[in-house]
Amino acid sequence: MAIVKETNINRYICDTADVASLPTGVPAGSTAIDRQTGKKYITYDGTNWTLLDNRSRLVDSGGTEVTESTGHSVNANLIAGTAVVGKVRLVDSGGTEVTEATGHSVQAKLIAGTAEIGKLGAGTALIGYVTPPSTLACGSKTVTTAGVRVALAASTTCKEVIITANAANTDYIYIGDVTVSSTVFMKKLLAGEEFSVAIDNLSKVYLDAGVSLEGVTFGYLN
């Protein structure tokens, strides 16, 4: 069907008292607006005027409009087998709803072969619990030639290391990984300054120095 432009319908503006006196014998589709209430009327047959209700209304299962004063319950029609709209219920292993009054125990159903909720396998650590270090040891390291990086120590397991630049140093000590240098480093220390880092092995920490034969002392935890 093509778009048709209506040119013969009438449009009226009236007061509430005049709604009952709207003219008849007008073209179907004519409209009238009550300027006092904003309500809009239309005639489909040119004689009878119908109120156009533009509101979105909430109605109960019987079709009665729900308002603040009516207090009707509202039901939603769902596809068979679906849950109640917006309602989440906790039920026990027998299917009975758990409420404050019932006090049922609650079980979670798991896929076959999965672990129990909140239970850890044998040998695993407690969640959120960290075993504290049980060993503290110390050492020292000198950079023999400035610009030639050296490992802090031979392979030694640890959890944390604290490094302190020697008090007699005259230039920076540079700390980093195997690529450490005076331009690429994680931290640089002047005499007496210290730096701590969590690491699992002392051999992964490397030093470089601005002056040959300057170095550090360190302590580590394991």
N, C-alpha and C positions, 0 to 999 in steps of 0.2 A: 504494500500500500504506500502510495506517495504521501509526502508531508503536505497537509492541507492547512492553509491559513484561514482561520475563521474571521470574517469581517462583519457578521451580522449579529453577534451576541451582544447582550447589554451588560453593563457593569454599574452597580448601584452602591452608594454610600448612604447609610441611614443611621438614625438613633435607635436605641433598644426598643422604644415605644412604637416605632414604625415597622418593626420586623413583620408583625402580623398583617400589615397592610401592604406588603410588597406586591407589585402588580402581577397580574396573570396575563396569559396570552403573549408572553415574550418568547424569544427564541430559546430552544433548549440549550443548556450550557451557560446560560446567563448567570452571573454571580452578584452577590451583595455582601457588603462588609458593614458590620455594626461598629461604628467608629468609637463607641463608648466601651465596648467589651473586647473588640478585636475579633469577634467570632465571624466566620465566613459561611455564607449560605450559597447553595447552588440549586437550580431547577433543571431536572433531567427531562421533564415533559412540558415545560413552558408554563405550568400552572402551580405545581406543588414545590415548595422550597424546603431543602434538606440542609441541616447543619453539617458542615464538614468538621469532623473532630480530628485535628492534627496532632493530638497528644499521643505519646506512647504510654500505654496503660498496662499495669500488671494485674492479671486476673487470676482467681483461684480455679480449681479444677471444675467448678460449677459455672464458670463464666462471670462470676461477680467480681467487680473491680475491688482491688485491695487498696485500702487507704489507711491512714493513721488511726482512724476511729473504728474501722470495721474489724481489724485484727484477724482476718481470715488466715488460715494456713494455706501455703502454696505448694502444689505438687508439680514436679517436672516429669513429663512423659519421656521415658528412655527406651532405647532399643533393648529388647529382651536380653537379659544376661549382664547388662552393664550395672555399675555401682551407682548408688545415690549421688546426685550431683553435689559436689563440694563437701561431702562427708567422708572423713577418713576414720576408720574404726580399728582399734586394737583388739584382737581376739585371742583367746587362749588356744591350746592344742585341740580342744574339743569344739571350737567354733563359737564359744560363748563370748560375747563382748565384754571386755575388761573395763570396769568403771571404778570410781573411787570406793563405791559401796561393795562391789563384788569381791575385790581383792584376789582375783585369780592369779596363779602363776602364769608366766608367759614363756613360750618356747619359740625359737626361730627355726623354720624349716630350711634345710640346706640341700643343695644339690649333692647327690651321692658322691662320696669321696672327698668332699671339701672338709676343711678343718672346722672345729667348733668356733663359734664367734668369740673373740677375745681370748682364745686359748692358743698358746705358742707351742711349736714342736719341741721335742726333747733337745736340750742343749742350747736353745736360743736364749738371748738375754731378755730381761724384763723391758717392756716398752718404756722409754723415757729414762731408763736407769743406766748410768755410765759407771763402769768400774773405775775407782780412783787409782792413780799410779801407786805402785808399791816400792819403787826404786828411785833414788836420787843419786846422781853421780856428777863429777866435774872433770874439766880438762882445759887445755889451752892449745892455741894454734898460732903459728907465725907464718906470714907470707914472706917467703925467702926473697923473691924478686918481684918488685912492683910491676904490675901489668901481667903477671903470670898467676892466674887463679889457682887456688888449692881447695880441696875438700876439707870441710871442718874436721872430719874424723873418718876413720875406716868404718865399714859397715857396722852400724850399731843401732839396734831398734830403740825407739823412744816414742813418746807421745807429745812432748813439748821440749823446746830448747830455749834457754835464755843466754844471749850473747852480750858480753860487755867489752868495749874497746879498752885496751890497756891504757893506764893513766899516763904512761910515758910517750904515747904516740904523738907525732907532730902533724899528721895529716889524716885524711879520711880512711876508714875501713869500709869496703863495699860488700854488701851481703846480697846473695841471689842464688840462682841455679847455676848449672854448668856453663852458662853463657855470661856470667857476671863480669862486669868491667867497670871502669870509672865513669862510663857513659850509660851502661845498661845494668841496673841494679834494682833490688826490692827496697833496700834501706841502706843509708850510709851513716856511719857513726864517727863522731869526734871522740877524743880521749875521755873516758869515763862514762860515755853514753851507752845505753843498753837497748836491746831489741829482743822480743820473744816471738816465737812462731810455733804453731802446732804442726808437727811433721812426724812421719813414722820411722825415719831413719836419718841419722846424722850425716851420712855420706851424700845425702841429697842437697845439703847446704854447702855453698861455695863462698869463698872469700877472695877479695882482691884488695890491694892496698895502694895508697898514693906514694908511700915511701917503703923501700925494702926493709925487711926485718922488723916490721911492726905487725902487731897481731891482736889477739883477743883471748879472753878466758870465757868459759861457758859452763853452764850447768844444764843437765837434762833430766827429765822425768820419764819413768817407764813402769 
